[in-house]
Amino acid sequence: MTGRPPLAYFFGDDDLTIDRAVRQFAASLAADGAPLERWDLRANRNLAGSQLGELHTRVATPVLFGGGTLAVVTNAGALTVTVEGRDAFLGLIPLVAPGNALVVVEAAPSGAKAPGQPKIAEAIRAAGGVVRQFESPREGALAAWIDSEARDRGVRLAVGSAKELARRIGGFVREGDAERRDQTRRAAMELDKLALYRRDAPVTPDDVADLVAEAIPGSAWALADAVAERDEPRAMRVLESVAETTPELVIVAVLHRRIRELIEVLDRVRTAKKAADIGRPMGIASAWRVERLVEQARRWEPAELVAALDGLLEVEAIVKGAPGRGNGEAQRRLAFTLWLADHVARAGTRQQGRPEAGTVARS
């Protein structure tokens, strides 16, 4: 074992990089001895007592022969729901015996600024352990990550290929709550596939377009934005693309969520003084996203949004094959097209200077 404290707290929304960090951490601890045996524990509040007991046995027992145990704990908050559980977990941290190690892994939401379990993180830091955040790269940073990953794998990429791959897996989606935790893992898998396709030549952007399916989050968000902005021609074009790869019920769910958000924003903007007054009750931390929703909501009258929401219920009934509403792909596609024509195009884009009782301050 090295002299490094055998404790770490890794959190963030990049699953692949966190998993690599755990393996690298274990390798660094075992640099002068036998490798550690990894033991994964996903905490369950209903089993917290027994799980804490087993965790204590595995990491607090001194290692006599061979490699020790690397305990990797996820969902650690389930072990600290009670005061007793919290005290037991925090008390275990300084008891990790030489030869063993403890890593807490937290799947944090995108944009998280601090660990979700601050007491655990602080206890690990105080004991000399590592506390580190891993954020999923996006846009140009994801393209640069793909370039670096390709070089490490010996995959040659032509100019523009990394950017095209980043775009197709959703790296350029800007909404703060878009799911990103599996993007680097998917990029790595796609690079393996592209390497098999082009063994002796650089992978071109056209190769990426031919072999990599466009990410559902990016397509669905683009459709939701076009609808919210009442850009019916663009919404029609995006619908044609997204419908090829995205389940129809997913499309309905994404549109339903956006319309509900616009209704809530339009209601709150009348009294809000700043973006946080709108976003906080909705669970949206990004001021940029709140401001964008405000701009989109002002293109609608409340009655139009309610009508659009009711119309989506009819579309959902058709997609699910409800009695008396017909079936078949053509019927379902027509339902989406008519909904866009009836609700998104009607009344056109509204003026931005709509008088309101309150003003949202830009942050």
C-alpha positions as CSV (number, residue, x, y, z in Angstrom):
1,M,0.0,0.0,0.0
2,T,1.1,3.6,-0.6
3,G,0.9,6.4,2.0
4,R,-2.3,7.8,0.4
5,P,-5.3,7.8,2.8
6,P,-7.6,5.0,1.6
7,L,-10.7,7.2,1.4
8,A,-12.4,9.0,-1.5
9,Y,-15.7,10.6,-2.4
10,F,-16.4,10.9,-6.1
11,F,-19.6,12.6,-7.3
12,G,-20.9,14.0,-10.6
13,D,-22.9,13.1,-13.8
14,D,-20.2,11.3,-15.7
15,D,-20.5,7.6,-14.9
16,L,-17.7,6.4,-17.1
17,T,-15.1,8.8,-15.8
18,I,-16.2,8.1,-12.2
19,D,-15.8,4.4,-12.7
20,R,-12.4,4.9,-14.2
21,A,-11.4,7.1,-11.2
22,V,-12.4,4.4,-8.8
23,R,-10.2,1.9,-10.7
24,Q,-7.3,4.3,-10.8
25,F,-7.7,5.0,-7.1
26,A,-7.6,1.3,-6.3
27,A,-4.6,0.8,-8.5
28,S,-2.7,3.6,-6.8
29,L,-3.3,2.1,-3.4
30,A,-2.1,-1.3,-4.5
31,A,0.9,0.0,-6.3
32,D,3.3,-1.6,-3.9
33,G,1.3,-4.7,-3.0
34,A,-1.4,-7.1,-3.9
35,P,-4.5,-5.6,-5.7
36,L,-7.6,-4.8,-3.7
37,E,-10.7,-6.9,-4.1
38,R,-13.6,-4.6,-5.1
39,W,-16.8,-5.0,-3.1
40,D,-19.8,-2.9,-4.3
41,L,-22.6,-1.9,-1.9
42,R,-25.7,-0.1,-3.0
43,A,-27.2,1.2,0.2
44,N,-30.9,0.4,1.1
45,R,-32.5,2.3,3.9
46,N,-34.5,-0.8,4.9
47,L,-31.3,-2.8,5.3
48,A,-29.1,0.0,6.7
49,G,-28.3,-1.7,10.0
50,S,-27.1,-5.0,8.4
51,Q,-25.3,-3.2,5.6
52,L,-23.4,-0.9,8.0
53,G,-22.4,-4.0,10.0
54,E,-21.1,-5.7,6.9
55,L,-19.3,-2.6,5.7
56,H,-17.6,-2.2,9.1
57,T,-16.5,-5.9,9.0
58,R,-15.0,-5.5,5.5
59,V,-13.1,-2.3,5.9
60,A,-12.2,-2.0,9.6
61,T,-10.7,-5.5,9.8
62,P,-6.9,-5.4,9.4
63,V,-5.5,-7.2,6.4
64,L,-3.2,-10.1,7.3
65,F,-2.4,-11.7,4.0
66,G,-2.9,-10.7,0.4
67,G,-4.9,-7.8,-0.9
68,G,-7.5,-5.9,1.1
69,T,-11.0,-4.8,0.3
70,L,-12.0,-1.8,-1.8
71,A,-15.6,-1.0,-0.6
72,V,-17.5,1.1,-3.2
73,V,-20.7,2.5,-1.6
74,T,-23.4,4.1,-3.8
75,N,-26.6,5.8,-2.5
76,A,-24.8,6.4,0.8
77,G,-27.5,8.7,2.0
78,A,-29.7,5.6,2.6
79,L,-27.3,4.6,5.4
80,T,-27.6,7.9,7.2
81,V,-31.3,8.5,7.3
82,T,-31.4,8.0,11.1
83,V,-29.1,9.7,13.6
84,E,-27.7,6.3,14.6
85,G,-27.0,5.4,11.0
86,R,-25.3,8.7,10.3
87,D,-23.1,8.4,13.4
88,A,-22.2,4.8,12.6
89,F,-21.2,5.7,9.0
90,L,-19.2,8.8,10.0
91,G,-17.6,6.9,12.8
92,L,-16.4,4.2,10.4
93,I,-14.5,6.6,8.2
94,P,-11.4,6.9,10.5
95,L,-11.5,3.2,11.2
96,V,-10.7,2.0,7.7
97,A,-7.8,-0.4,8.3
98,P,-4.5,-0.3,6.5
99,G,-4.8,-2.5,3.4
100,N,-8.5,-1.6,2.9
101,A,-10.2,1.4,1.2
102,L,-13.6,3.1,1.1
103,V,-14.9,5.0,-1.8
104,V,-18.3,6.7,-1.8
105,V,-19.8,7.3,-5.3
106,E,-22.6,9.7,-5.8
107,A,-24.6,10.0,-9.1
108,A,-25.2,13.7,-8.8
109,P,-27.5,15.6,-11.2
110,S,-25.9,17.8,-13.9
111,G,-25.0,21.2,-12.6
112,A,-24.6,20.1,-9.0
113,K,-22.3,22.5,-7.2
114,A,-21.5,20.4,-4.1
115,P,-21.7,16.8,-2.8
116,G,-25.2,15.6,-2.0
117,Q,-24.0,14.1,1.3
118,P,-21.9,17.0,2.6
119,K,-21.3,15.5,6.1
120,I,-19.8,12.3,4.6
121,A,-17.7,14.3,2.1
122,E,-16.4,16.6,4.8
123,A,-15.5,13.7,7.0
124,I,-13.6,12.0,4.2
125,R,-11.8,15.2,3.4
126,A,-11.0,15.8,7.1
127,A,-9.5,12.3,7.3
128,G,-7.1,13.2,4.4
129,G,-9.2,11.5,1.7
130,V,-10.0,12.7,-1.8
131,V,-13.3,14.6,-2.6
132,R,-13.6,15.2,-6.4
133,Q,-16.4,16.1,-8.8
134,F,-16.6,14.7,-12.4
135,E,-18.8,16.6,-14.7
136,S,-19.9,15.2,-18.1
137,P,-18.3,17.3,-20.8
138,R,-20.6,19.1,-23.3
139,E,-20.4,20.8,-26.6
140,G,-16.7,21.6,-27.6
141,A,-15.4,19.9,-24.4
142,L,-17.1,16.7,-25.3
143,A,-15.7,16.8,-28.8
144,A,-12.2,17.4,-27.3
145,W,-12.8,14.4,-24.9
146,I,-13.8,12.2,-27.9
147,D,-10.6,13.3,-29.8
148,S,-8.5,12.4,-26.8
149,E,-10.3,9.1,-26.2
150,A,-9.9,8.2,-29.9
151,R,-6.1,8.8,-29.7
152,D,-5.9,6.6,-26.6
153,R,-7.7,3.8,-28.5
154,G,-5.7,4.3,-31.7
155,V,-8.8,5.4,-33.6
156,R,-8.1,7.9,-36.4
157,L,-10.7,10.7,-36.7
158,A,-10.9,13.0,-39.7
159,V,-11.6,16.7,-39.1
160,G,-15.1,17.3,-37.8
161,S,-15.8,13.6,-36.8
162,A,-15.4,14.2,-33.1
163,K,-17.8,17.2,-33.2
164,E,-20.3,15.2,-35.3
165,L,-20.2,12.3,-32.8
166,A,-20.6,14.8,-29.9
167,R,-23.6,16.3,-31.6
168,R,-25.3,13.0,-32.4
169,I,-25.1,11.7,-28.8
170,G,-26.6,14.9,-27.4
171,G,-23.5,16.8,-26.3
172,F,-24.8,20.1,-27.8
173,V,-28.1,20.0,-25.9
174,R,-28.0,23.0,-23.6
175,E,-30.9,22.3,-21.3
176,G,-29.5,21.9,-17.7
177,D,-31.6,18.9,-16.9
178,A,-30.8,16.9,-20.0
179,E,-29.5,13.4,-19.1
180,R,-25.7,13.4,-19.6
181,R,-24.3,10.7,-17.3
182,D,-23.9,8.1,-19.9
183,Q,-22.7,10.3,-22.8
184,T,-18.9,9.5,-22.4
185,R,-19.7,5.8,-22.1
186,R,-21.8,5.9,-25.2
187,A,-19.1,7.9,-27.0
188,A,-16.5,5.3,-26.1
189,M,-18.7,2.5,-27.4
190,E,-19.4,4.3,-30.6
191,L,-15.7,4.8,-31.1
192,D,-15.2,1.0,-30.8
193,K,-17.9,0.5,-33.5
194,L,-16.4,3.1,-35.8
195,A,-12.9,1.6,-35.4
196,L,-14.2,-1.7,-36.7
197,Y,-15.9,0.1,-39.6
198,R,-12.8,2.0,-40.6
199,R,-9.8,-0.2,-39.7
200,D,-7.3,1.3,-42.1
201,A,-8.6,4.8,-42.7
202,P,-9.7,7.8,-40.7
203,V,-13.3,7.9,-39.6
204,T,-15.1,10.7,-41.4
205,P,-18.1,12.8,-40.3
206,D,-20.2,11.0,-42.9
207,D,-19.2,7.7,-41.3
208,V,-20.4,9.0,-37.9
209,A,-23.7,10.1,-39.5
210,D,-24.2,6.7,-41.1
211,L,-23.4,4.6,-38.1
212,V,-24.4,6.6,-35.0
213,A,-28.1,7.0,-34.2
214,E,-29.0,10.5,-33.1
215,A,-29.5,10.8,-29.3
216,I,-33.1,10.8,-28.1
217,P,-32.5,13.7,-25.6
218,G,-31.2,16.0,-28.3
219,S,-33.9,15.4,-30.8
220,A,-36.7,15.5,-28.2
221,W,-35.4,18.7,-26.7
222,A,-35.1,20.3,-30.1
223,L,-38.7,19.4,-30.8
224,A,-39.9,20.8,-27.5
225,D,-38.0,24.1,-28.1
226,A,-39.5,24.4,-31.6
227,V,-43.0,23.9,-30.1
228,A,-42.4,26.3,-27.2
229,E,-41.2,29.0,-29.6
230,R,-44.2,28.4,-31.9
231,D,-42.0,27.6,-34.8
232,E,-44.3,25.2,-36.5
233,P,-42.2,24.6,-39.7
234,R,-39.1,23.8,-37.7
235,A,-41.2,21.6,-35.4
236,M,-42.5,19.7,-38.4
237,R,-39.0,19.1,-39.7
238,V,-37.7,17.9,-36.3
239,L,-40.7,15.7,-35.8
240,E,-39.9,13.8,-39.0
241,S,-36.4,13.1,-37.7
242,V,-37.2,12.3,-34.1
243,A,-40.1,10.0,-34.9
244,E,-37.6,7.7,-36.7
245,T,-35.7,6.9,-33.5
246,T,-37.9,7.9,-30.5
247,P,-40.9,6.0,-29.1
248,E,-44.0,8.0,-29.7
249,L,-45.0,8.0,-26.0
250,V,-41.6,9.5,-25.2
251,I,-42.4,12.4,-27.6
252,V,-45.7,12.9,-26.0
253,A,-44.1,12.9,-22.5
254,V,-41.5,15.5,-23.6
255,L,-44.1,17.8,-25.1
256,H,-46.4,17.4,-22.2
257,R,-43.7,18.3,-19.8
258,R,-42.7,21.4,-21.8
259,I,-46.3,22.7,-22.1
260,R,-46.8,22.2,-18.3
261,E,-43.6,24.1,-17.7
262,L,-44.8,27.0,-19.9
263,I,-48.2,27.1,-18.0
264,E,-46.4,27.2,-14.7
265,V,-43.9,29.8,-15.8
266,L,-46.6,32.0,-17.3
267,D,-48.4,31.9,-14.0
268,R,-45.3,32.7,-11.9
269,V,-43.9,35.4,-14.1
270,R,-46.7,37.8,-13.1
271,T,-45.3,38.2,-9.6
272,A,-41.7,37.1,-9.9
273,K,-38.9,39.6,-9.4
274,K,-36.0,37.4,-10.5
275,A,-35.4,34.1,-12.2
276,A,-35.0,32.2,-9.0
277,D,-38.5,33.0,-7.9
278,I,-39.7,31.0,-10.9
279,G,-37.2,28.3,-11.1
280,R,-36.8,27.3,-7.4
281,P,-40.4,26.0,-6.9
282,M,-40.1,24.1,-10.3
283,G,-36.8,22.5,-9.3
284,I,-34.9,24.4,-12.1
285,A,-31.5,25.8,-10.9
286,S,-30.3,27.3,-14.2
287,A,-31.2,31.0,-14.5
288,W,-30.5,30.7,-18.2
289,R,-33.1,28.0,-18.6
290,V,-35.7,29.9,-16.6
291,E,-35.1,33.0,-18.8
292,R,-35.5,30.9,-21.9
293,L,-38.8,29.4,-20.6
294,V,-40.0,32.9,-19.8
295,E,-39.3,34.0,-23.4
296,Q,-41.1,31.0,-24.8
297,A,-44.1,31.3,-22.4
298,R,-44.7,34.9,-23.5
299,R,-45.5,33.6,-27.0
300,W,-48.6,32.0,-25.6
301,E,-51.9,32.9,-24.0
302,P,-52.9,30.8,-21.0
303,A,-55.9,29.4,-22.8
304,E,-53.8,28.4,-25.8
305,L,-51.5,26.3,-23.5
306,V,-54.4,24.6,-21.8
307,A,-55.9,23.8,-25.2
308,A,-52.5,22.4,-26.3
309,L,-52.3,20.3,-23.2
310,D,-55.8,18.9,-23.8
311,G,-54.8,18.2,-27.4
312,L,-51.8,16.1,-26.3
313,L,-54.2,13.9,-24.3
314,E,-56.0,13.1,-27.5
315,V,-52.7,12.4,-29.2
316,E,-51.7,10.1,-26.4
317,A,-55.0,8.2,-26.7
318,I,-54.3,7.7,-30.4
319,V,-50.7,6.5,-29.8
320,K,-52.0,4.0,-27.2
321,G,-54.6,2.7,-29.6
322,A,-57.6,3.8,-27.5
323,P,-61.0,2.4,-28.8
324,G,-62.6,4.4,-31.6
325,R,-59.5,6.4,-32.5
326,G,-58.0,4.3,-35.2
327,N,-54.6,2.8,-35.2
328,G,-51.6,2.4,-37.5
329,E,-48.4,4.4,-38.0
330,A,-50.0,6.8,-40.5
331,Q,-52.9,7.6,-38.1
332,R,-50.4,8.3,-35.2
333,R,-48.2,10.5,-37.3
334,L,-51.2,12.4,-38.5
335,A,-52.2,13.0,-34.9
336,F,-48.9,14.7,-34.2
337,T,-49.0,16.7,-37.4
338,L,-52.6,18.0,-36.7
339,W,-51.6,18.9,-33.1
340,L,-48.7,21.0,-34.4
341,A,-51.0,22.7,-36.9
342,D,-53.8,23.3,-34.5
343,H,-51.9,24.5,-31.5
344,V,-48.3,25.6,-32.4
345,A,-49.0,27.5,-35.6
346,R,-52.3,29.2,-34.4
347,A,-51.9,32.8,-33.5
348,G,-48.2,32.8,-34.6
349,T,-45.4,34.2,-32.6
350,R,-46.5,36.8,-30.1
351,Q,-44.7,40.0,-29.3
352,Q,-42.2,39.9,-26.5
353,G,-43.3,43.2,-24.9
354,R,-46.4,41.7,-23.3
355,P,-47.2,43.7,-20.1
356,E,-46.7,41.8,-16.9
357,A,-47.2,42.6,-13.3
358,G,-43.7,41.5,-12.4
359,T,-40.3,41.6,-14.1
360,V,-37.8,38.8,-14.2
361,A,-34.3,40.1,-13.5
362,R,-31.5,38.5,-15.5
363,S,-29.0,36.8,-13.3
